[in-house]
Amino acid sequence: MGTMITLSLGCLEVDWGKNDYFKDHRAIYQEKDLKDIPTYLPGQDWPDGDPIVEMNEGFGKPLRHVKDRVELLGFTLKSIEDH
């Protein structure tokens, strides 16, 4: 099945990749940001129902702390809102 890697804002995947084909967004974060974060998976009633939430190790930080870095990567809040 492989390893999935995502850059997400809540349930919205802004960027993703699998196995060796992904963009490395670790520069947005610091080592202290490594923790258990929620991973949202489609449930039986998806997209109308609630997603299944699993906790997995990853980097997480409030958007206000990484907003400028995310925008430098080309993911503006305007483009994310439009998506």
PyMOL Python script that loads the backbone (N, CA, C, O; Angstrom):
from pymol import cmd

cmd.read_pdbstr("""\
ATOM      1  N   MET A   1       0.814  -1.187   0.000  1.00  0.00           N
ATOM      2  CA  MET A   1       0.000   0.000   0.000  1.00  0.00           C
ATOM      3  C   MET A   1       0.862   1.256   0.000  1.00  0.00           C
ATOM      4  O   MET A   1       0.513   2.227  -0.672  1.00  0.00           O
ATOM      5  N   GLY A   2       1.956   1.270   0.718  1.00  0.00           N
ATOM      6  CA  GLY A   2       2.859   2.408   0.688  1.00  0.00           C
ATOM      7  C   GLY A   2       2.590   3.400   1.796  1.00  0.00           C
ATOM      8  O   GLY A   2       1.658   3.242   2.585  1.00  0.00           O
ATOM      9  N   THR A   3       3.422   4.427   1.842  1.00  0.00           N
ATOM     10  CA  THR A   3       3.318   5.460   2.842  1.00  0.00           C
ATOM     11  C   THR A   3       2.760   6.720   2.212  1.00  0.00           C
ATOM     12  O   THR A   3       3.290   7.206   1.213  1.00  0.00           O
ATOM     13  N   MET A   4       1.689   7.254   2.792  1.00  0.00           N
ATOM     14  CA  MET A   4       1.095   8.501   2.322  1.00  0.00           C
ATOM     15  C   MET A   4       1.637   9.655   3.159  1.00  0.00           C
ATOM     16  O   MET A   4       1.790   9.535   4.374  1.00  0.00           O
ATOM     17  N   ILE A   5       1.923  10.768   2.497  1.00  0.00           N
ATOM     18  CA  ILE A   5       2.400  11.961   3.172  1.00  0.00           C
ATOM     19  C   ILE A   5       1.509  13.108   2.715  1.00  0.00           C
ATOM     20  O   ILE A   5       1.283  13.287   1.519  1.00  0.00           O
ATOM     21  N   THR A   6       0.998  13.895   3.681  1.00  0.00           N
ATOM     22  CA  THR A   6       0.107  14.995   3.324  1.00  0.00           C
ATOM     23  C   THR A   6       0.516  16.281   4.029  1.00  0.00           C
ATOM     24  O   THR A   6       1.100  16.260   5.113  1.00  0.00           O
ATOM     25  N   LEU A   7       0.197  17.393   3.391  1.00  0.00           N
ATOM     26  CA  LEU A   7       0.237  18.701   4.016  1.00  0.00           C
ATOM     27  C   LEU A   7      -1.221  19.108   4.105  1.00  0.00           C
ATOM     28  O   LEU A   7      -1.865  19.355   3.086  1.00  0.00           O
ATOM     29  N   SER A   8      -1.744  19.180   5.325  1.00  0.00           N
ATOM     30  CA  SER A   8      -3.183  19.355   5.510  1.00  0.00           C
ATOM     31  C   SER A   8      -3.506  20.519   6.423  1.00  0.00           C
ATOM     32  O   SER A   8      -2.726  20.904   7.294  1.00  0.00           O
ATOM     33  N   LEU A   9      -4.691  21.063   6.188  1.00  0.00           N
ATOM     34  CA  LEU A   9      -5.305  22.028   7.097  1.00  0.00           C
ATOM     35  C   LEU A   9      -6.595  21.383   7.550  1.00  0.00           C
ATOM     36  O   LEU A   9      -7.601  21.438   6.843  1.00  0.00           O
ATOM     37  N   GLY A  10      -6.576  20.776   8.716  1.00  0.00           N
ATOM     38  CA  GLY A  10      -7.738  20.014   9.165  1.00  0.00           C
ATOM     39  C   GLY A  10      -7.971  18.840   8.237  1.00  0.00           C
ATOM     40  O   GLY A  10      -7.061  18.046   8.000  1.00  0.00           O
ATOM     41  N   CYS A  11      -9.179  18.721   7.709  1.00  0.00           N
ATOM     42  CA  CYS A  11      -9.515  17.620   6.793  1.00  0.00           C
ATOM     43  C   CYS A  11      -9.098  17.900   5.357  1.00  0.00           C
ATOM     44  O   CYS A  11      -9.150  16.991   4.528  1.00  0.00           O
ATOM     45  N   LEU A  12      -8.689  19.110   5.033  1.00  0.00           N
ATOM     46  CA  LEU A  12      -8.338  19.484   3.666  1.00  0.00           C
ATOM     47  C   LEU A  12      -6.876  19.168   3.384  1.00  0.00           C
ATOM     48  O   LEU A  12      -5.982  19.718   4.027  1.00  0.00           O
ATOM     49  N   GLU A  13      -6.633  18.282   2.425  1.00  0.00           N
ATOM     50  CA  GLU A  13      -5.265  17.981   2.006  1.00  0.00           C
ATOM     51  C   GLU A  13      -4.831  19.025   0.987  1.00  0.00           C
ATOM     52  O   GLU A  13      -5.386  19.099  -0.109  1.00  0.00           O
ATOM     53  N   VAL A  14      -3.844  19.826   1.350  1.00  0.00           N
ATOM     54  CA  VAL A  14      -3.335  20.878   0.479  1.00  0.00           C
ATOM     55  C   VAL A  14      -2.356  20.284  -0.536  1.00  0.00           C
ATOM     56  O   VAL A  14      -2.331  20.697  -1.696  1.00  0.00           O
ATOM     57  N   ASP A  15      -1.562  19.327  -0.099  1.00  0.00           N
ATOM     58  CA  ASP A  15      -0.588  18.649  -0.954  1.00  0.00           C
ATOM     59  C   ASP A  15      -0.415  17.241  -0.415  1.00  0.00           C
ATOM     60  O   ASP A  15      -0.562  17.011   0.785  1.00  0.00           O
ATOM     61  N   TRP A  16      -0.104  16.295  -1.295  1.00  0.00           N
ATOM     62  CA  TRP A  16       0.084  14.925  -0.831  1.00  0.00           C
ATOM     63  C   TRP A  16       1.033  14.191  -1.767  1.00  0.00           C
ATOM     64  O   TRP A  16       1.301  14.634  -2.884  1.00  0.00           O
ATOM     65  N   GLY A  17       1.530  13.068  -1.290  1.00  0.00           N
ATOM     66  CA  GLY A  17       2.392  12.221  -2.084  1.00  0.00           C
ATOM     67  C   GLY A  17       2.427  10.826  -1.486  1.00  0.00           C
ATOM     68  O   GLY A  17       1.910  10.591  -0.393  1.00  0.00           O
ATOM     69  N   LYS A  18       3.039   9.910  -2.209  1.00  0.00           N
ATOM     70  CA  LYS A  18       3.090   8.521  -1.761  1.00  0.00           C
ATOM     71  C   LYS A  18       4.473   7.947  -2.049  1.00  0.00           C
ATOM     72  O   LYS A  18       5.071   8.204  -3.094  1.00  0.00           O
ATOM     73  N   ASN A  19       4.960   7.166  -1.097  1.00  0.00           N
ATOM     74  CA  ASN A  19       6.267   6.512  -1.192  1.00  0.00           C
ATOM     75  C   ASN A  19       7.365   7.535  -1.455  1.00  0.00           C
ATOM     76  O   ASN A  19       7.596   8.403  -0.612  1.00  0.00           O
ATOM     77  N   ASP A  20       8.053   7.464  -2.597  1.00  0.00           N
ATOM     78  CA  ASP A  20       9.156   8.376  -2.906  1.00  0.00           C
ATOM     79  C   ASP A  20       8.719   9.601  -3.691  1.00  0.00           C
ATOM     80  O   ASP A  20       9.556  10.446  -4.010  1.00  0.00           O
ATOM     81  N   TYR A  21       7.439   9.726  -4.013  1.00  0.00           N
ATOM     82  CA  TYR A  21       6.954  10.802  -4.874  1.00  0.00           C
ATOM     83  C   TYR A  21       6.147  11.804  -4.058  1.00  0.00           C
ATOM     84  O   TYR A  21       4.916  11.770  -4.043  1.00  0.00           O
ATOM     85  N   PHE A  22       6.864  12.696  -3.380  1.00  0.00           N
ATOM     86  CA  PHE A  22       6.212  13.708  -2.566  1.00  0.00           C
ATOM     87  C   PHE A  22       7.148  14.894  -2.392  1.00  0.00           C
ATOM     88  O   PHE A  22       8.364  14.774  -2.540  1.00  0.00           O
ATOM     89  N   LYS A  23       6.559  16.041  -2.074  1.00  0.00           N
ATOM     90  CA  LYS A  23       7.341  17.221  -1.736  1.00  0.00           C
ATOM     91  C   LYS A  23       7.606  17.179  -0.234  1.00  0.00           C
ATOM     92  O   LYS A  23       6.705  16.896   0.556  1.00  0.00           O
ATOM     93  N   ASP A  24       8.821  17.457   0.143  1.00  0.00           N
ATOM     94  CA  ASP A  24       9.210  17.426   1.551  1.00  0.00           C
ATOM     95  C   ASP A  24       8.917  18.788   2.171  1.00  0.00           C
ATOM     96  O   ASP A  24       9.592  19.772   1.866  1.00  0.00           O
ATOM     97  N   HIS A  25       7.914  18.844   3.037  1.00  0.00           N
ATOM     98  CA  HIS A  25       7.506  20.093   3.675  1.00  0.00           C
ATOM     99  C   HIS A  25       8.032  20.210   5.103  1.00  0.00           C
ATOM    100  O   HIS A  25       7.548  21.043   5.870  1.00  0.00           O
ATOM    101  N   ARG A  26       9.004  19.400   5.466  1.00  0.00           N
ATOM    102  CA  ARG A  26       9.514  19.448   6.836  1.00  0.00           C
ATOM    103  C   ARG A  26      10.160  20.773   7.192  1.00  0.00           C
ATOM    104  O   ARG A  26      10.274  21.098   8.374  1.00  0.00           O
ATOM    105  N   ALA A  27      10.589  21.555   6.194  1.00  0.00           N
ATOM    106  CA  ALA A  27      11.221  22.850   6.476  1.00  0.00           C
ATOM    107  C   ALA A  27      10.255  23.830   7.136  1.00  0.00           C
ATOM    108  O   ALA A  27      10.685  24.816   7.734  1.00  0.00           O
ATOM    109  N   ILE A  28       8.967  23.568   7.033  1.00  0.00           N
ATOM    110  CA  ILE A  28       7.966  24.420   7.659  1.00  0.00           C
ATOM    111  C   ILE A  28       8.017  24.263   9.172  1.00  0.00           C
ATOM    112  O   ILE A  28       7.669  25.183   9.912  1.00  0.00           O
ATOM    113  N   TYR A  29       8.447  23.103   9.621  1.00  0.00           N
ATOM    114  CA  TYR A  29       8.346  22.742  11.035  1.00  0.00           C
ATOM    115  C   TYR A  29       9.714  22.654  11.703  1.00  0.00           C
ATOM    116  O   TYR A  29      10.758  22.687  11.052  1.00  0.00           O
ATOM    117  N   GLN A  30       9.666  22.540  13.029  1.00  0.00           N
ATOM    118  CA  GLN A  30      10.859  22.316  13.823  1.00  0.00           C
ATOM    119  C   GLN A  30      10.712  20.953  14.493  1.00  0.00           C
ATOM    120  O   GLN A  30       9.612  20.404  14.549  1.00  0.00           O
ATOM    121  N   GLU A  31      11.818  20.406  15.000  1.00  0.00           N
ATOM    122  CA  GLU A  31      11.790  19.081  15.628  1.00  0.00           C
ATOM    123  C   GLU A  31      10.760  19.001  16.762  1.00  0.00           C
ATOM    124  O   GLU A  31      10.132  17.961  16.961  1.00  0.00           O
ATOM    125  N   LYS A  32      10.590  20.093  17.496  1.00  0.00           N
ATOM    126  CA  LYS A  32       9.640  20.078  18.615  1.00  0.00           C
ATOM    127  C   LYS A  32       8.186  19.958  18.156  1.00  0.00           C
ATOM    128  O   LYS A  32       7.297  19.731  18.977  1.00  0.00           O
ATOM    129  N   ASP A  33       7.936  20.108  16.847  1.00  0.00           N
ATOM    130  CA  ASP A  33       6.583  20.005  16.301  1.00  0.00           C
ATOM    131  C   ASP A  33       6.187  18.563  15.985  1.00  0.00           C
ATOM    132  O   ASP A  33       5.055  18.313  15.573  1.00  0.00           O
ATOM    133  N   LEU A  34       7.107  17.612  16.174  1.00  0.00           N
ATOM    134  CA  LEU A  34       6.813  16.202  15.928  1.00  0.00           C
ATOM    135  C   LEU A  34       5.986  15.657  17.083  1.00  0.00           C
ATOM    136  O   LEU A  34       6.412  15.700  18.238  1.00  0.00           O
ATOM    137  N   LYS A  35       4.792  15.140  16.763  1.00  0.00           N
ATOM    138  CA  LYS A  35       3.860  14.657  17.774  1.00  0.00           C
ATOM    139  C   LYS A  35       2.785  13.820  17.097  1.00  0.00           C
ATOM    140  O   LYS A  35       2.795  13.669  15.876  1.00  0.00           O
ATOM    141  N   ASP A  36       1.875  13.287  17.864  1.00  0.00           N
ATOM    142  CA  ASP A  36       0.735  12.587  17.289  1.00  0.00           C
ATOM    143  C   ASP A  36      -0.249  13.621  16.751  1.00  0.00           C
ATOM    144  O   ASP A  36      -0.652  14.542  17.461  1.00  0.00           O
ATOM    145  N   ILE A  37      -0.628  13.454  15.488  1.00  0.00           N
ATOM    146  CA  ILE A  37      -1.567  14.368  14.854  1.00  0.00           C
ATOM    147  C   ILE A  37      -2.715  13.569  14.247  1.00  0.00           C
ATOM    148  O   ILE A  37      -2.541  12.391  13.931  1.00  0.00           O
ATOM    149  N   PRO A  38      -3.886  14.186  14.076  1.00  0.00           N
ATOM    150  CA  PRO A  38      -5.020  13.458  13.508  1.00  0.00           C
ATOM    151  C   PRO A  38      -4.851  13.230  12.012  1.00  0.00           C
ATOM    152  O   PRO A  38      -4.405  14.114  11.281  1.00  0.00           O
ATOM    153  N   THR A  39      -5.211  12.038  11.574  1.00  0.00           N
ATOM    154  CA  THR A  39      -5.276  11.683  10.163  1.00  0.00           C
ATOM    155  C   THR A  39      -6.737  11.372   9.865  1.00  0.00           C
ATOM    156  O   THR A  39      -7.355  10.560  10.553  1.00  0.00           O
ATOM    157  N   TYR A  40      -7.289  12.016   8.843  1.00  0.00           N
ATOM    158  CA  TYR A  40      -8.706  11.861   8.519  1.00  0.00           C
ATOM    159  C   TYR A  40      -8.861  10.905   7.339  1.00  0.00           C
ATOM    160  O   TYR A  40      -8.299  11.127   6.266  1.00  0.00           O
ATOM    161  N   LEU A  41      -9.623   9.852   7.551  1.00  0.00           N
ATOM    162  CA  LEU A  41      -9.862   8.837   6.527  1.00  0.00           C
ATOM    163  C   LEU A  41     -11.353   8.792   6.207  1.00  0.00           C
ATOM    164  O   LEU A  41     -12.179   9.042   7.085  1.00  0.00           O
ATOM    165  N   PRO A  42     -11.709   8.473   4.955  1.00  0.00           N
ATOM    166  CA  PRO A  42     -13.130   8.430   4.619  1.00  0.00           C
ATOM    167  C   PRO A  42     -13.853   7.322   5.374  1.00  0.00           C
ATOM    168  O   PRO A  42     -13.370   6.191   5.439  1.00  0.00           O
ATOM    169  N   GLY A  43     -15.010   7.646   5.944  1.00  0.00           N
ATOM    170  CA  GLY A  43     -15.855   6.663   6.608  1.00  0.00           C
ATOM    171  C   GLY A  43     -16.841   6.069   5.614  1.00  0.00           C
ATOM    172  O   GLY A  43     -16.780   6.379   4.424  1.00  0.00           O
ATOM    173  N   GLN A  44     -17.735   5.232   6.078  1.00  0.00           N
ATOM    174  CA  GLN A  44     -18.708   4.584   5.202  1.00  0.00           C
ATOM    175  C   GLN A  44     -19.612   5.585   4.496  1.00  0.00           C
ATOM    176  O   GLN A  44     -19.963   5.384   3.333  1.00  0.00           O
ATOM    177  N   ASP A  45     -19.993   6.659   5.179  1.00  0.00           N
ATOM    178  CA  ASP A  45     -20.907   7.637   4.601  1.00  0.00           C
ATOM    179  C   ASP A  45     -20.196   8.819   3.961  1.00  0.00           C
ATOM    180  O   ASP A  45     -20.811   9.854   3.702  1.00  0.00           O
ATOM    181  N   TRP A  46     -18.915   8.666   3.708  1.00  0.00           N
ATOM    182  CA  TRP A  46     -18.131   9.761   3.143  1.00  0.00           C
ATOM    183  C   TRP A  46     -18.664  10.113   1.775  1.00  0.00           C
ATOM    184  O   TRP A  46     -18.956   9.170   1.039  1.00  0.00           O
ATOM    185  N   PRO A  47     -18.828  11.343   1.340  1.00  0.00           N
ATOM    186  CA  PRO A  47     -18.380  12.566   1.988  1.00  0.00           C
ATOM    187  C   PRO A  47     -19.421  13.200   2.907  1.00  0.00           C
ATOM    188  O   PRO A  47     -19.145  14.223   3.534  1.00  0.00           O
ATOM    189  N   ASP A  48     -20.608  12.611   2.993  1.00  0.00           N
ATOM    190  CA  ASP A  48     -21.656  13.223   3.809  1.00  0.00           C
ATOM    191  C   ASP A  48     -21.490  12.961   5.299  1.00  0.00           C
ATOM    192  O   ASP A  48     -21.900  13.779   6.121  1.00  0.00           O
ATOM    193  N   GLY A  49     -20.897  11.837   5.651  1.00  0.00           N
ATOM    194  CA  GLY A  49     -20.730  11.477   7.058  1.00  0.00           C
ATOM    195  C   GLY A  49     -19.421  11.969   7.623  1.00  0.00           C
ATOM    196  O   GLY A  49     -18.643  12.638   6.943  1.00  0.00           O
ATOM    197  N   ASP A  50     -19.189  11.633   8.869  1.00  0.00           N
ATOM    198  CA  ASP A  50     -17.955  12.028   9.541  1.00  0.00           C
ATOM    199  C   ASP A  50     -16.807  11.120   9.106  1.00  0.00           C
ATOM    200  O   ASP A  50     -17.011   9.932   8.856  1.00  0.00           O
ATOM    201  N   PRO A  51     -15.591  11.686   9.016  1.00  0.00           N
ATOM    202  CA  PRO A  51     -14.441  10.858   8.686  1.00  0.00           C
ATOM    203  C   PRO A  51     -14.015  10.007   9.877  1.00  0.00           C
ATOM    204  O   PRO A  51     -14.386  10.274  11.020  1.00  0.00           O
ATOM    205  N   ILE A  52     -13.227   8.979   9.581  1.00  0.00           N
ATOM    206  CA  ILE A  52     -12.573   8.192  10.625  1.00  0.00           C
ATOM    207  C   ILE A  52     -11.307   8.955  10.997  1.00  0.00           C
ATOM    208  O   ILE A  52     -10.556   9.366  10.113  1.00  0.00           O
ATOM    209  N   VAL A  53     -11.062   9.149  12.273  1.00  0.00           N
ATOM    210  CA  VAL A  53      -9.889   9.904  12.719  1.00  0.00           C
ATOM    211  C   VAL A  53      -8.916   8.949  13.400  1.00  0.00           C
ATOM    212  O   VAL A  53      -9.270   8.279  14.370  1.00  0.00           O
ATOM    213  N   GLU A  54      -7.688   8.891  12.887  1.00  0.00           N
ATOM    214  CA  GLU A  54      -6.616   8.099  13.493  1.00  0.00           C
ATOM    215  C   GLU A  54      -5.505   9.050  13.909  1.00  0.00           C
ATOM    216  O   GLU A  54      -5.277  10.067  13.255  1.00  0.00           O
ATOM    217  N   MET A  55      -4.830   8.729  14.970  1.00  0.00           N
ATOM    218  CA  MET A  55      -3.696   9.529  15.412  1.00  0.00           C
ATOM    219  C   MET A  55      -2.413   8.854  14.927  1.00  0.00           C
ATOM    220  O   MET A  55      -2.187   7.671  15.181  1.00  0.00           O
ATOM    221  N   ASN A  56      -1.573   9.625  14.222  1.00  0.00           N
ATOM    222  CA  ASN A  56      -0.307   9.131  13.697  1.00  0.00           C
ATOM    223  C   ASN A  56       0.782  10.148  13.986  1.00  0.00           C
ATOM    224  O   ASN A  56       0.501  11.334  14.159  1.00  0.00           O
ATOM    225  N   GLU A  57       2.028   9.685  14.039  1.00  0.00           N
ATOM    226  CA  GLU A  57       3.145  10.595  14.279  1.00  0.00           C
ATOM    227  C   GLU A  57       3.352  11.474  13.053  1.00  0.00           C
ATOM    228  O   GLU A  57       3.376  10.991  11.921  1.00  0.00           O
ATOM    229  N   GLY A  58       3.500  12.754  13.294  1.00  0.00           N
ATOM    230  CA  GLY A  58       3.744  13.696  12.212  1.00  0.00           C
ATOM    231  C   GLY A  58       4.052  15.063  12.790  1.00  0.00           C
ATOM    232  O   GLY A  58       4.100  15.245  14.007  1.00  0.00           O
ATOM    233  N   PHE A  59       4.256  16.012  11.907  1.00  0.00           N
ATOM    234  CA  PHE A  59       4.538  17.377  12.327  1.00  0.00           C
ATOM    235  C   PHE A  59       3.232  18.167  12.331  1.00  0.00           C
ATOM    236  O   PHE A  59       2.450  18.085  11.384  1.00  0.00           O
ATOM    237  N   GLY A  60       3.005  18.917  13.378  1.00  0.00           N
ATOM    238  CA  GLY A  60       1.807  19.726  13.469  1.00  0.00           C
ATOM    239  C   GLY A  60       2.076  21.011  14.221  1.00  0.00           C
ATOM    240  O   GLY A  60       2.854  21.046  15.175  1.00  0.00           O
ATOM    241  N   LYS A  61       1.416  22.069  13.773  1.00  0.00           N
ATOM    242  CA  LYS A  61       1.589  23.378  14.380  1.00  0.00           C
ATOM    243  C   LYS A  61       0.376  24.218  14.006  1.00  0.00           C
ATOM    244  O   LYS A  61      -0.176  24.023  12.923  1.00  0.00           O
ATOM    245  N   PRO A  62      -0.062  25.146  14.858  1.00  0.00           N
ATOM    246  CA  PRO A  62      -1.173  26.018  14.481  1.00  0.00           C
ATOM    247  C   PRO A  62      -0.849  26.815  13.212  1.00  0.00           C
ATOM    248  O   PRO A  62       0.291  27.231  13.004  1.00  0.00           O
ATOM    249  N   LEU A  63      -1.855  27.020  12.375  1.00  0.00           N
ATOM    250  CA  LEU A  63      -1.665  27.707  11.098  1.00  0.00           C
ATOM    251  C   LEU A  63      -1.030  29.076  11.273  1.00  0.00           C
ATOM    252  O   LEU A  63      -0.206  29.484  10.454  1.00  0.00           O
ATOM    253  N   ARG A  64      -1.397  29.785  12.317  1.00  0.00           N
ATOM    254  CA  ARG A  64      -0.847  31.135  12.498  1.00  0.00           C
ATOM    255  C   ARG A  64       0.677  31.122  12.632  1.00  0.00           C
ATOM    256  O   ARG A  64       1.327  32.132  12.361  1.00  0.00           O
ATOM    257  N   HIS A  65       1.254  29.988  13.047  1.00  0.00           N
ATOM    258  CA  HIS A  65       2.706  29.894  13.216  1.00  0.00           C
ATOM    259  C   HIS A  65       3.427  29.508  11.919  1.00  0.00           C
ATOM    260  O   HIS A  65       4.636  29.710  11.811  1.00  0.00           O
ATOM    261  N   VAL A  66       2.713  28.961  10.944  1.00  0.00           N
ATOM    262  CA  VAL A  66       3.369  28.507   9.709  1.00  0.00           C
ATOM    263  C   VAL A  66       2.803  29.179   8.460  1.00  0.00           C
ATOM    264  O   VAL A  66       3.251  28.887   7.351  1.00  0.00           O
ATOM    265  N   LYS A  67       1.831  30.070   8.620  1.00  0.00           N
ATOM    266  CA  LYS A  67       1.151  30.697   7.481  1.00  0.00           C
ATOM    267  C   LYS A  67       2.138  31.301   6.482  1.00  0.00           C
ATOM    268  O   LYS A  67       2.033  31.035   5.284  1.00  0.00           O
ATOM    269  N   ASP A  68       3.083  32.098   6.943  1.00  0.00           N
ATOM    270  CA  ASP A  68       4.029  32.744   6.028  1.00  0.00           C
ATOM    271  C   ASP A  68       4.876  31.725   5.281  1.00  0.00           C
ATOM    272  O   ASP A  68       5.141  31.897   4.092  1.00  0.00           O
ATOM    273  N   ARG A  69       5.303  30.670   5.959  1.00  0.00           N
ATOM    274  CA  ARG A  69       6.127  29.641   5.309  1.00  0.00           C
ATOM    275  C   ARG A  69       5.319  28.861   4.278  1.00  0.00           C
ATOM    276  O   ARG A  69       5.827  28.524   3.208  1.00  0.00           O
ATOM    277  N   VAL A  70       4.055  28.573   4.602  1.00  0.00           N
ATOM    278  CA  VAL A  70       3.187  27.848   3.666  1.00  0.00           C
ATOM    279  C   VAL A  70       2.934  28.697   2.420  1.00  0.00           C
ATOM    280  O   VAL A  70       2.920  28.173   1.306  1.00  0.00           O
ATOM    281  N   GLU A  71       2.736  29.996   2.602  1.00  0.00           N
ATOM    282  CA  GLU A  71       2.510  30.876   1.455  1.00  0.00           C
ATOM    283  C   GLU A  71       3.763  30.994   0.583  1.00  0.00           C
ATOM    284  O   GLU A  71       3.648  31.125  -0.636  1.00  0.00           O
ATOM    285  N   LEU A  72       4.951  30.949   1.182  1.00  0.00           N
ATOM    286  CA  LEU A  72       6.182  30.962   0.387  1.00  0.00           C
ATOM    287  C   LEU A  72       6.287  29.732  -0.513  1.00  0.00           C
ATOM    288  O   LEU A  72       6.929  29.781  -1.562  1.00  0.00           O
ATOM    289  N   LEU A  73       5.660  28.633  -0.106  1.00  0.00           N
ATOM    290  CA  LEU A  73       5.650  27.420  -0.920  1.00  0.00           C
ATOM    291  C   LEU A  73       4.607  27.488  -2.034  1.00  0.00           C
ATOM    292  O   LEU A  73       4.515  26.575  -2.854  1.00  0.00           O
ATOM    293  N   GLY A  74       3.819  28.568  -2.068  1.00  0.00           N
ATOM    294  CA  GLY A  74       2.828  28.738  -3.120  1.00  0.00           C
ATOM    295  C   GLY A  74       1.418  28.340  -2.733  1.00  0.00           C
ATOM    296  O   GLY A  74       0.519  28.369  -3.573  1.00  0.00           O
ATOM    297  N   PHE A  75       1.208  27.974  -1.492  1.00  0.00           N
ATOM    298  CA  PHE A  75      -0.126  27.604  -1.013  1.00  0.00           C
ATOM    299  C   PHE A  75      -0.709  28.790  -0.255  1.00  0.00           C
ATOM    300  O   PHE A  75      -0.605  28.858   0.969  1.00  0.00           O
ATOM    301  N   THR A  76      -1.323  29.727  -0.981  1.00  0.00           N
ATOM    302  CA  THR A  76      -1.892  30.905  -0.342  1.00  0.00           C
ATOM    303  C   THR A  76      -3.227  30.543   0.308  1.00  0.00           C
ATOM    304  O   THR A  76      -3.907  29.609  -0.117  1.00  0.00           O
ATOM    305  N   LEU A  77      -3.583  31.292   1.335  1.00  0.00           N
ATOM    306  CA  LEU A  77      -4.877  31.047   1.994  1.00  0.00           C
ATOM    307  C   LEU A  77      -6.017  31.266   1.010  1.00  0.00           C
ATOM    308  O   LEU A  77      -7.037  30.582   1.095  1.00  0.00           O
ATOM    309  N   LYS A  78      -5.870  32.200   0.082  1.00  0.00           N
ATOM    310  CA  LYS A  78      -6.906  32.436  -0.932  1.00  0.00           C
ATOM    311  C   LYS A  78      -7.088  31.219  -1.810  1.00  0.00           C
ATOM    312  O   LYS A  78      -8.221  30.823  -2.082  1.00  0.00           O
ATOM    313  N   SER A  79      -5.982  30.603  -2.270  1.00  0.00           N
ATOM    314  CA  SER A  79      -6.105  29.410  -3.124  1.00  0.00           C
ATOM    315  C   SER A  79      -6.674  28.234  -2.347  1.00  0.00           C
ATOM    316  O   SER A  79      -7.399  27.411  -2.907  1.00  0.00           O
ATOM    317  N   ILE A  80      -6.354  28.149  -1.065  1.00  0.00           N
ATOM    318  CA  ILE A  80      -6.881  27.062  -0.233  1.00  0.00           C
ATOM    319  C   ILE A  80      -8.380  27.270  -0.018  1.00  0.00           C
ATOM    320  O   ILE A  80      -9.148  26.310  -0.080  1.00  0.00           O
ATOM    321  N   GLU A  81      -8.811  28.518   0.237  1.00  0.00           N
ATOM    322  CA  GLU A  81     -10.237  28.795   0.396  1.00  0.00           C
ATOM    323  C   GLU A  81     -10.997  28.461  -0.889  1.00  0.00           C
ATOM    324  O   GLU A  81     -12.094  27.903  -0.838  1.00  0.00           O
ATOM    325  N   ASP A  82     -10.409  28.805  -2.048  1.00  0.00           N
ATOM    326  CA  ASP A  82     -11.053  28.510  -3.340  1.00  0.00           C
ATOM    327  C   ASP A  82     -11.184  27.010  -3.570  1.00  0.00           C
ATOM    328  O   ASP A  82     -12.156  26.539  -4.160  1.00  0.00           O
ATOM    329  N   HIS A  83     -10.182  26.266  -3.092  1.00  0.00           N
ATOM    330  CA  HIS A  83     -10.190  24.814  -3.263  1.00  0.00           C
ATOM    331  C   HIS A  83     -11.307  24.202  -2.442  1.00  0.00           C
ATOM    332  O   HIS A  83     -11.483  22.983  -2.450  1.00  0.00           O
TER     333      HIS A  83
END
""", "prot")
cmd.dss("prot")
cmd.show_as("cartoon", "prot")
cmd.util.cbc("prot")
cmd.orient("prot")
